[in-house]
Amino acid sequence: GKYFECNKKKSCGCGYSNVEINARIINGEEAIPFSWSMAVSVRYDLLHNGNALMHVCGGTILTNSYILTAANCVEEIKGDVKLANLTIAAGIHRRSQSTQIIRQVDDIIVHPNWTSSWNQNRNDIALLHLSEPLDLENNAFITRTCLPSQVNTS
C-alpha cells in the first residue's frame, strides 16, 4: 500500500495541526486551542427551537460546502423537519464558545453500502451539505482538511 506523509513545511492550502501527534491516547490532554481547525461539531436541536442543541458527532471540513462525518451519527435524521434541526459549528475550541460559526445542513449523503448492524460498521461515512458555504479564506480558525492527491487502488 501507499502511505501519504504529512509534510508540515509544505503549504497545501488546507488545515493541518502544528502539534506533536501521538499514536495513542494515554491520560488524555486537552488539545491546544484552535489547533484542529478542520474539525467541526455536528449538532441536532432536540426541541426544534434552538434551545436544546446536542453535540452528536464530530466532523471534518472537506470543502467550504461539505463536511465528512460518520453515517451512524446522522442515519436517523431524515426528512425536512428533522434535517432543519441539524447544524454544524466550526471555528471553536469549546462547544459553548460564542464565536462559533454555525451552518445549517440541507442534505445528508450516506455511503450507499453502509450497514448499521451491531457487529459491523462498514462504510460508516456520510457527507453533510451546508446550506451556506463556510468562508475558508478569511477565518484563521476554520480550514479544510488536507487530503492525499493520489488514490491507492491496490
C-alpha positions as CSV (number, residue, x, y, z in Angstrom):
1,G,0.0,0.0,0.0
2,K,0.9,3.6,-0.3
3,Y,1.5,6.0,2.6
4,F,1.0,9.7,2.5
5,E,3.4,11.6,4.7
6,C,2.3,14.8,6.4
7,N,4.8,17.5,5.3
8,K,4.2,20.3,7.8
9,K,6.5,22.6,6.0
10,K,4.6,22.4,2.7
11,S,1.7,24.8,2.3
12,C,-1.1,22.9,0.6
13,G,-3.9,25.4,1.2
14,C,-5.6,23.2,3.8
15,G,-5.6,22.8,7.5
16,Y,-3.1,20.8,9.4
17,S,-2.2,20.8,13.1
18,N,1.1,22.2,14.3
19,V,1.1,19.9,17.4
20,E,3.1,16.8,18.0
21,I,0.9,13.8,17.1
22,N,1.0,10.7,19.3
23,A,-0.5,7.5,18.0
24,R,-2.0,6.6,21.4
25,I,-4.1,8.5,23.9
26,I,-2.7,8.0,27.4
27,N,-4.1,10.1,30.2
28,G,-5.7,12.3,27.6
29,E,-4.9,16.0,27.4
30,E,-6.9,19.0,26.2
31,A,-6.0,20.0,22.7
32,I,-4.1,23.2,22.1
33,P,-6.9,25.9,21.4
34,F,-7.7,26.1,17.7
35,S,-5.1,23.5,16.7
36,W,-7.6,21.4,14.8
37,S,-9.2,24.0,12.5
38,M,-10.7,21.4,10.2
39,A,-12.8,19.8,12.9
40,V,-16.5,20.7,13.5
41,S,-19.2,19.8,15.9
42,V,-22.3,18.2,14.3
43,R,-25.3,19.2,16.3
44,Y,-29.0,18.3,16.5
45,D,-31.7,20.5,18.1
46,L,-33.7,18.1,20.2
47,L,-36.6,20.5,20.9
48,H,-36.7,22.1,17.4
49,N,-36.5,25.6,18.9
50,G,-32.7,26.4,19.0
51,N,-32.5,25.9,22.8
52,A,-31.5,22.2,23.0
53,L,-28.5,21.8,20.7
54,M,-26.9,18.4,21.3
55,H,-23.4,17.5,20.0
56,V,-24.0,14.2,18.2
57,C,-20.6,13.7,16.5
58,G,-17.5,15.3,15.2
59,G,-17.0,16.1,11.5
60,T,-14.2,17.2,9.2
61,I,-14.3,20.1,6.7
62,L,-13.7,18.7,3.2
63,T,-14.7,21.8,1.2
64,N,-16.5,25.1,2.0
65,S,-19.8,23.2,1.5
66,Y,-19.2,19.6,2.6
67,I,-18.5,18.0,6.0
68,L,-17.4,14.4,6.4
69,T,-18.9,12.6,9.4
70,A,-20.0,9.1,10.5
71,A,-23.2,7.7,8.9
72,N,-24.2,6.2,12.3
73,C,-24.4,9.8,13.6
74,V,-27.0,11.0,11.1
75,E,-28.8,7.9,9.8
76,E,-32.0,8.8,11.8
77,I,-32.1,12.4,10.7
78,K,-34.1,12.2,7.5
79,G,-37.0,14.3,6.2
80,D,-37.3,18.0,6.1
81,V,-38.4,18.5,9.7
82,K,-35.5,16.6,11.2
83,L,-33.0,17.9,8.7
84,A,-34.0,21.5,9.5
85,N,-32.6,20.9,13.0
86,L,-29.2,19.6,12.0
87,T,-26.3,22.1,12.1
88,I,-22.5,22.2,12.3
89,A,-20.4,24.6,14.4
90,A,-16.9,25.5,13.1
91,G,-14.1,27.6,14.5
92,I,-14.4,26.6,18.1
93,H,-12.3,25.1,20.8
94,R,-15.1,24.6,23.3
95,R,-18.6,23.6,22.2
96,S,-20.1,26.5,24.2
97,Q,-18.0,29.2,22.6
98,S,-19.8,32.3,21.4
99,T,-17.6,32.9,18.4
100,Q,-18.6,29.7,16.7
101,I,-19.7,29.7,13.0
102,I,-23.0,27.9,12.6
103,R,-24.2,26.5,9.3
104,Q,-27.4,24.6,8.6
105,V,-27.2,21.2,6.9
106,D,-29.5,20.9,3.9
107,D,-28.6,17.4,2.7
108,I,-27.2,14.2,4.0
109,I,-25.5,11.7,1.7
110,V,-24.8,8.4,3.4
111,H,-22.5,5.9,1.7
112,P,-24.7,3.5,-0.3
113,N,-23.0,0.4,1.1
114,W,-23.2,1.4,4.7
115,T,-24.6,-1.3,7.0
116,S,-25.7,-0.5,10.5
117,S,-25.7,-4.0,12.0
118,W,-24.4,-4.3,15.6
119,N,-21.3,-6.2,14.6
120,Q,-20.1,-4.3,11.6
121,N,-20.0,-0.7,10.6
122,R,-18.5,-0.9,7.1
123,N,-18.6,2.2,5.1
124,D,-19.7,4.3,8.1
125,I,-19.3,7.6,6.4
126,A,-21.7,10.4,5.3
127,L,-21.4,13.8,3.7
128,L,-23.2,16.8,5.0
129,H,-24.0,19.5,2.5
130,L,-24.2,23.0,4.1
131,S,-26.9,25.4,3.1
132,E,-24.4,28.3,3.1
133,P,-20.7,27.8,2.4
134,L,-18.0,28.4,5.0
135,D,-15.6,31.3,4.4
136,L,-12.3,29.4,4.4
137,E,-10.3,32.4,3.2
138,N,-11.0,34.9,5.9
139,N,-11.1,32.9,9.2
140,A,-7.9,31.5,10.7
141,F,-9.9,29.2,12.9
142,I,-11.5,27.2,10.1
143,T,-9.8,25.4,7.2
144,R,-10.5,22.3,5.0
145,T,-8.6,19.1,5.8
146,C,-5.7,18.0,3.8
147,L,-6.4,15.0,1.5
148,P,-3.9,13.0,-0.5
149,S,-3.5,13.9,-4.1
150,Q,-3.3,10.2,-5.2
151,V,-5.8,7.4,-4.8
152,N,-4.5,4.0,-3.7
153,T,-6.3,1.5,-5.9
154,S,-4.3,-1.6,-4.9
